[in-house]
Amino acid sequence: MTSGTLTFDSSYPTGGEAITAANVGMNRAIDRIHFNAASGYVFEYDKTNQKVLAYYADNDGGADGALIQVANTTNLSAITASYIAVGQ
């Protein structure tokens, strides 16, 4: 188990930011990772693709779901999310 912070870069890619076991202090694999919400964004780990997806609430879009993914190339470099990771 490890904990730490993840700082995003200046051009968020659609489909999420890549993250590896080494990025969070693991040797082989991330089994689970939980991110705290930060600056109005929430984060989800896509284990299959090894990516962290960023979402926000779009209260103006009646057809949108509860949360929508951050748009491609959005600058999230000021966002730092804390995490707890479990893995090998």
C-alpha positions as CSV (number, residue, x, y, z in Angstrom):
1,M,0.0,0.0,0.0
2,T,1.3,3.5,-0.8
3,S,0.0,7.0,-0.7
4,G,1.0,10.2,-2.4
5,T,-0.1,12.9,-4.8
6,L,-0.5,13.0,-8.5
7,T,-0.1,16.3,-10.4
8,F,-1.7,16.4,-13.9
9,D,0.0,18.0,-16.9
10,S,-0.9,20.9,-19.1
11,S,-2.8,18.9,-21.8
12,Y,-5.2,16.3,-20.4
13,P,-5.7,13.6,-23.1
14,T,-9.2,12.2,-23.8
15,G,-9.3,8.7,-22.2
16,G,-7.1,9.7,-19.3
17,E,-3.6,10.3,-18.1
18,A,-1.3,7.2,-18.2
19,I,-0.2,5.9,-14.8
20,T,2.1,3.0,-14.0
21,A,2.8,1.0,-10.9
22,A,6.2,2.7,-10.7
23,N,4.5,6.1,-10.7
24,V,2.9,5.2,-7.3
25,G,5.8,3.3,-5.8
26,M,4.8,-0.2,-6.8
27,N,7.0,-2.8,-8.5
28,R,4.5,-4.7,-10.6
29,A,0.9,-3.6,-10.6
30,I,-1.8,-1.3,-9.2
31,D,-4.7,-3.4,-7.9
32,R,-6.7,-0.5,-6.7
33,I,-6.2,3.2,-6.3
34,H,-8.5,5.8,-4.7
35,F,-8.1,9.5,-5.5
36,N,-9.5,12.3,-3.4
37,A,-11.5,14.9,-5.3
38,A,-9.5,18.1,-6.0
39,S,-10.6,21.6,-7.1
40,G,-14.0,20.5,-8.3
41,Y,-12.7,17.4,-10.2
42,V,-13.2,13.7,-9.4
43,F,-10.9,11.0,-10.6
44,E,-11.3,7.3,-11.6
45,Y,-8.7,4.7,-12.3
46,D,-9.2,2.7,-15.5
47,K,-7.3,-0.5,-14.5
48,T,-7.6,-2.1,-18.0
49,N,-5.9,0.8,-19.7
50,Q,-3.8,2.0,-16.8
51,K,-5.1,5.5,-16.9
52,V,-6.6,8.1,-14.5
53,L,-9.7,9.8,-15.8
54,A,-10.8,13.2,-14.7
55,Y,-14.4,14.2,-14.4
56,Y,-16.4,17.3,-13.5
57,A,-20.1,18.2,-13.0
58,D,-21.8,19.9,-15.9
59,N,-24.9,21.3,-14.4
60,D,-25.8,23.3,-17.6
61,G,-26.2,20.2,-19.8
62,G,-29.6,18.6,-19.3
63,A,-28.7,15.6,-21.4
64,D,-25.4,14.9,-19.6
65,G,-24.9,12.2,-17.0
66,A,-23.9,12.9,-13.4
67,L,-20.3,13.7,-14.5
68,I,-18.5,14.2,-17.7
69,Q,-14.9,13.7,-18.7
70,V,-12.6,16.7,-18.9
71,A,-12.2,17.8,-22.5
72,N,-9.2,16.8,-24.6
73,T,-6.1,19.2,-24.1
74,T,-7.5,20.8,-20.9
75,N,-4.8,22.3,-18.8
76,L,-5.0,20.5,-15.4
77,S,-1.4,21.4,-14.4
78,A,-2.6,23.3,-11.3
79,I,-4.5,20.2,-10.0
80,T,-2.9,17.8,-7.5
81,A,-4.9,14.8,-6.3
82,S,-3.9,12.8,-3.3
83,Y,-4.3,9.0,-3.6
84,I,-4.0,5.7,-1.7
85,A,-2.9,2.8,-3.9
86,V,-2.9,-1.0,-3.2
87,G,-0.8,-3.3,-5.4
88,Q,2.3,-5.3,-5.9
